[in-house]
């Protein structure tokens, strides 16, 4: 059974790389119409042959690298080479994300030069506000994240009820082949370990959800009402995804105390958790493809314009870091990627980041104390 479990774990693990690569390759096609490789352009530029060729080239390069890494990972999984699977996962994921970003910077430089050559400049910095009788949809309430609490309570109850059945030495880590190589002495703290992991993940998902609710809402000056509606639908879908995906991973963590009691094997526990993570990846990719960044794909047939109504390129450092002290917003939609980023010119952002570091360090220390 452990052999089957280890093979499943390796196969599921090797499938993470293609999802990372597919997302990176598709990113240029998911962005808002007025942005190409983190450069502001007229919406009509999406049909420009040069722009279309750049996007195709980026997708082909990243897609080709993804195909090679996926083949290597799956080959290692089928051959039972655990080291190869982990190496492909770590090196492949880093190579695709870092390489994709580096390639974006190179293509961004080409777009900056092309924008200058075409003379695309904003006549005036236009801004819009959407006012109407019908409310614009937005993220669901952050209170939905309270659903993590009953899941954590169930996990704690399972551990407490099964504590007497746990062995004196509890296995906590194993190789892909099923060999246990990490143990922890049985103490009452052990039943709190999966709950602590759930709490930390719940806090991360809730924070991400909160940033959506607090984010600057995007609306295109050329089509304010429809673009605001598209953004609202996108924000709602992303918030639902965070709640559902976070709960799926949290529920899978209930398998941990069951493995402590020996009711299921560690391999089965790993399969449950990795499958939940894979579902999370699939869900994120699906939402991104359906809605696009900030809802760009929802109303992709909106009328295009040759005018450049707004140009804030100077506030985006290296294409992805927003720095604008005149903008009171703490969070806003990303420039290259799907999701939200921070306004690094605001002191409150640095306080939030510092708080996140403190919480993460406290979590790591607490986990070390429990094991």
Residue pairs with C-beta under 8 A, 6 or more apart in sequence:
1 265
1 267
1 268
2 177
2 178
2 265
2 267
3 177
3 178
4 267
5 178
5 265
5 267
5 268
5 270
5 271
6 80
6 82
6 175
6 176
6 177
6 178
6 267
7 77
7 80
8 267
8 271
9 176
9 267
9 270
9 271
9 274
10 76
10 77
10 80
10 82
10 85
10 176
11 74
11 77
11 78
12 271
12 274
12 275
12 278
13 73
13 77
13 85
13 86
13 89
13 274
14 70
14 73
14 74
14 76
14 77
14 85
14 88
14 89
15 73
15 278
16 89
16 93
16 277
16 278
16 281
17 66
17 69
17 70
17 73
17 88
17 89
17 92
17 93
17 96
18 66
18 69
18 70
19 278
19 281
19 282
19 285
20 66
20 92
20 93
20 96
20 97
20 281
21 62
21 63
21 65
21 66
21 67
21 69
21 70
21 92
21 96
22 63
22 66
22 285
23 284
23 285
23 288
23 338
24 62
24 66
24 96
24 97
24 100
25 58
25 59
25 62
25 63
25 66
25 100
26 59
26 288
26 289
27 100
27 104
27 336
27 337
27 338
28 36
28 37
28 54
28 55
28 58
28 59
29 55
29 59
29 292
30 288
30 289
30 292
30 293
30 296
30 297
30 338
31 292
31 293
31 296
31 335
31 336
32 218
32 220
32 292
32 293
32 294
32 296
32 333
33 43
33 46
33 220
33 296
33 300
33 302
33 304
34 40
34 41
34 42
34 43
34 220
34 308
34 310
35 41
35 335
35 336
36 45
36 46
36 51
36 54
36 55
36 111
37 54
37 58
37 104
37 107
37 108
37 110
37 111
37 319
37 336
38 104
38 108
38 316
38 319
38 320
38 335
38 336
39 108
39 111
39 112
39 115
39 313
39 319
40 115
40 122
40 308
40 310
40 311
40 312
40 313
41 51
41 111
41 115
41 120
41 308
42 120
42 304
42 305
42 306
42 307
42 308
43 220
43 222
43 302
43 304
43 305
44 304
44 305
44 306
45 51
45 120
46 52
46 304
47 304
50 114
51 111
51 114
54 107
54 110
54 111
57 107
58 103
58 104
58 107
61 103
62 96
62 99
62 100
62 103
65 95
65 96
65 99
66 96
69 88
69 92
69 95
69 96
72 84
72 88
72 92
73 84
73 85
73 88
73 89
73 92
75 84
76 82
76 83
76 84
76 85
76 87
76 88
77 85
80 176
80 177
82 175
82 176
82 177
85 176
86 176
101 320
104 319
104 336
105 318
105 319
108 319
112 313
120 308
121 308
121 311
122 308
122 309
122 310
122 311
123 307
123 308
123 309
124 309
125 310
125 311
125 312
126 221
126 309
126 310
127 221
127 310
128 219
128 220
128 221
128 224
129 219
129 224
130 136
130 219
130 224
130 225
130 228
132 225
136 217
136 228
136 229
136 231
136 232
137 229
137 232
137 233
137 235
137 236
138 213
138 217
138 232
138 235
138 236
139 209
139 212
139 213
139 235
139 236
139 238
139 239
140 236
140 239
140 240
140 243
142 206
142 209
142 210
142 213
144 209
144 239
144 243
145 202
145 205
145 206
145 209
145 243
145 246
147 243
147 247
148 198
148 199
148 202
148 205
148 206
148 246
148 247
148 250
151 198
151 247
151 250
151 251
151 254
152 195
152 198
152 199
152 202
152 250
154 254
155 194
155 195
155 198
155 253
155 254
155 256
155 257
156 191
156 192
156 195
158 254
158 257
158 258
159 190
159 191
159 192
159 194
159 195
159 257
159 260
160 191
162 257
162 258
162 260
162 261
162 263
163 188
163 191
165 261
165 262
166 186
166 190
166 260
166 261
166 262
167 186
167 262
168 185
168 186
169 183
169 184
169 185
169 186
170 183
170 184
170 185
170 186
170 190
170 260
171 180
171 182
171 183
171 259
171 266
172 182
172 183
172 184
172 371
173 180
173 181
173 182
174 180
174 181
174 182
174 266
174 267
174 270
175 181
178 265
178 266
178 267
180 266
184 190
184 370
184 371
189 369
189 370
190 260
190 370
191 257
191 260
192 370
193 256
193 367
193 370
193 371
194 253
194 254
194 256
194 257
196 363
196 366
196 367
196 370
197 253
197 256
197 367
198 250
198 253
200 359
200 363
201 246
201 249
201 250
202 246
202 250
203 359
205 242
205 243
205 245
205 246
207 356
208 242
209 239
209 242
209 243
211 330
211 331
211 340
212 235
212 238
212 239
212 242
212 331
212 340
213 239
214 330
214 331
215 235
215 329
215 331
215 332
215 333
215 340
216 327
216 329
216 331
216 332
216 333
217 228
217 231
217 232
217 235
218 227
218 228
218 231
218 294
218 332
218 333
219 227
219 228
219 231
220 227
220 302
220 309
221 309
221 310
222 302
222 303
222 305
222 307
222 309
223 299
223 302
223 303
226 299
226 302
227 295
227 299
227 302
229 295
229 298
229 299
230 291
230 294
230 295
230 296
230 298
230 299
231 294
231 295
231 333
232 295
233 291
233 295
233 298
234 291
234 292
234 293
234 294
234 295
234 298
235 295
237 287
237 290
237 291
238 287
238 291
238 339
241 283
241 284
241 287
244 283
245 279
245 280
245 283
245 284
248 276
248 279
248 280
249 273
249 276
249 277
249 280
251 276
252 272
252 273
252 275
252 276
253 273
255 264
255 268
255 269
255 272
255 273
256 269
258 264
258 269
259 265
259 266
259 268
259 269
287 338
288 338
289 297
290 297
291 297
291 298
292 298
292 300
292 338
293 333
293 334
293 337
293 338
293 339
294 333
312 324
315 322
315 323
315 324
315 327
316 322
316 323
316 335
317 323
319 335
319 336
320 334
320 335
320 336
320 337
320 341
321 341
321 344
322 332
322 335
322 341
322 342
322 343
322 344
322 345
323 343
323 344
323 345
324 343
324 345
325 345
325 346
327 343
327 345
328 346
329 343
329 346
330 342
330 343
330 346
330 348
330 349
330 352
331 340
331 341
331 342
331 343
332 340
332 341
332 342
332 343
333 339
333 340
333 341
334 340
334 341
335 341
342 349
342 352
342 353
343 349
344 350
